[in-house]
Amino acid sequence: MAALAVRPLGPADRAAWEPLWAGYLAFYKTSVPPEVTETTWSRLMDPAEPMHAFGCVEGEALVGIVHFIFHRSTWTIGDYCYLQDLFTAEAARGRGAGRKLIEAVCERARAEGASRVYWLTHETNAAARALYDTLADRPGFIQYRRILA
């Protein structure tokens, strides 16, 4: 087995990214219209956007993805970095891919002068929470949301 490595995703990664994106959506029992997937990919590839993507590769195979977004905060001078989506292929789970992706986002956020990296997960996602509890604190906030469209 080749070592796991993290790198930014580029336009040539689209075909390998899409099944992982679909797997992420399926994990959360949801879907998005094709135009949302297209727009998401376009934003991830646009250097003018605050959205970015890394991939975890094993040899030539893409085995994990993470999407993250920089945004302003009223609480700090430095931006916050929201780690929005993290997904690894079944075969890569438990082998450090998720940890490597999170650490890569944290390194990038630090390099960009961000004050914080944060993310959400569902309360039933026990496997992910076991990892996250080793990497960050859980401040106890409860998310509320109101769907507008």
C-alpha positions as CSV (number, residue, x, y, z in Angstrom):
1,M,0.0,0.0,0.0
2,A,1.2,3.5,-0.8
3,A,1.4,6.1,1.9
4,L,-1.5,8.5,2.3
5,A,-0.8,12.1,1.2
6,V,-2.9,15.2,1.1
7,R,-2.8,17.7,-1.8
8,P,-5.1,20.4,-3.2
9,L,-7.6,19.2,-5.7
10,G,-7.4,20.4,-9.3
11,P,-9.6,20.3,-12.4
12,A,-8.3,16.9,-13.4
13,D,-9.6,15.4,-10.1
14,R,-13.3,15.9,-11.0
15,A,-14.0,12.3,-12.0
16,A,-12.4,10.9,-8.9
17,W,-14.0,13.6,-6.6
18,E,-17.6,13.1,-7.7
19,P,-18.1,9.6,-6.3
20,L,-16.7,10.7,-3.0
21,W,-19.0,13.7,-3.0
22,A,-21.9,11.4,-3.8
23,G,-20.8,9.1,-1.0
24,Y,-20.7,12.0,1.5
25,L,-24.3,13.0,0.5
26,A,-25.5,9.4,0.7
27,F,-23.9,9.1,4.2
28,Y,-26.1,11.9,5.4
29,K,-29.1,10.5,3.5
30,T,-29.5,13.6,1.3
31,S,-29.0,14.7,-2.2
32,V,-28.5,17.9,-4.2
33,P,-29.5,18.7,-7.7
34,P,-26.8,18.2,-10.4
35,E,-26.6,22.0,-10.8
36,V,-25.5,22.3,-7.2
37,T,-22.8,19.7,-7.6
38,E,-21.6,21.6,-10.8
39,T,-21.6,25.0,-9.0
40,T,-19.8,23.5,-6.0
41,W,-17.1,22.1,-8.2
42,S,-16.8,25.3,-10.1
43,R,-16.4,27.3,-6.8
44,L,-13.9,24.9,-5.4
45,M,-11.8,25.3,-8.6
46,D,-12.1,29.2,-8.7
47,P,-9.1,30.9,-7.1
48,A,-11.3,34.0,-6.4
49,E,-13.7,32.0,-4.2
50,P,-13.2,31.5,-0.5
51,M,-14.0,27.8,-1.0
52,H,-11.2,25.2,-1.3
53,A,-10.7,21.4,-1.5
54,F,-8.0,19.0,-0.6
55,G,-7.8,15.3,-1.4
56,C,-6.2,12.5,0.4
57,V,-4.5,10.2,-2.1
58,E,-3.1,6.7,-1.8
59,G,-0.8,6.3,-4.8
60,E,-2.9,7.7,-7.6
61,A,-6.3,6.9,-6.0
62,L,-8.3,9.7,-4.4
63,V,-9.5,8.1,-1.1
64,G,-10.8,11.2,0.8
65,I,-11.9,14.8,0.3
66,V,-12.4,17.9,2.5
67,H,-14.0,21.2,1.5
68,F,-13.3,24.3,3.6
69,I,-14.4,27.9,3.5
70,F,-12.7,31.1,4.9
71,H,-15.0,33.8,6.3
72,R,-14.9,36.9,8.4
73,S,-15.8,36.9,12.1
74,T,-17.1,39.6,14.4
75,W,-15.0,38.0,17.3
76,T,-11.5,38.0,15.8
77,I,-9.4,39.9,13.4
78,G,-8.3,36.7,11.6
79,D,-10.8,34.9,9.5
80,Y,-12.5,31.6,10.6
81,C,-12.1,28.5,8.5
82,Y,-15.2,26.3,8.3
83,L,-14.4,22.7,7.5
84,Q,-17.7,22.0,5.7
85,D,-17.4,18.5,4.2
86,L,-15.1,15.6,5.1
87,F,-15.4,12.2,3.6
88,T,-13.2,9.2,3.1
89,A,-13.8,6.0,1.1
90,E,-14.7,3.0,3.2
91,A,-11.3,1.3,2.4
92,A,-9.4,4.4,3.8
93,R,-11.3,4.6,7.1
94,G,-9.4,4.0,10.3
95,R,-6.0,4.5,8.5
96,G,-5.5,8.2,9.1
97,A,-7.0,9.8,6.0
98,G,-9.5,11.9,8.0
99,R,-6.9,13.0,10.4
100,K,-4.5,14.0,7.6
101,L,-7.2,16.0,5.8
102,I,-8.2,17.9,9.0
103,E,-4.5,18.6,9.8
104,A,-4.0,19.9,6.3
105,V,-6.9,22.3,6.6
106,C,-5.5,23.5,9.9
107,E,-2.1,24.1,8.4
108,R,-3.6,26.0,5.5
109,A,-5.8,28.0,7.9
110,R,-2.8,28.9,10.1
111,A,-0.8,29.9,7.0
112,E,-3.7,32.2,5.9
113,G,-3.8,33.9,9.3
114,A,-7.1,32.3,10.4
115,S,-8.0,32.4,14.1
116,R,-10.0,29.2,14.2
117,V,-11.0,26.1,12.3
118,Y,-14.4,24.6,13.1
119,W,-16.7,22.0,11.8
120,L,-20.0,20.2,12.5
121,T,-21.0,16.5,12.5
122,H,-24.2,14.7,13.3
123,E,-24.5,13.6,16.9
124,T,-25.0,10.0,15.7
125,N,-21.7,9.9,13.8
126,A,-19.8,8.1,16.5
127,A,-16.8,7.0,14.4
128,A,-16.1,10.6,13.3
129,R,-16.7,12.0,16.7
130,A,-14.1,9.6,18.2
131,L,-11.5,11.2,15.9
132,Y,-12.8,14.7,16.3
133,D,-12.6,14.5,20.1
134,T,-8.8,13.9,19.8
135,L,-8.3,16.9,17.5
136,A,-10.5,19.7,18.9
137,D,-12.7,20.8,21.7
138,R,-16.5,20.6,21.6
139,P,-17.8,24.0,22.9
140,G,-21.4,22.8,23.5
141,F,-23.2,25.0,21.1
142,I,-26.4,23.7,19.5
143,Q,-27.0,24.5,15.9
144,Y,-30.3,25.9,14.7
145,R,-31.2,26.4,11.1
146,R,-34.1,27.7,9.0
147,I,-34.2,26.5,5.4
148,L,-35.0,29.4,3.1
149,A,-35.1,27.8,-0.3
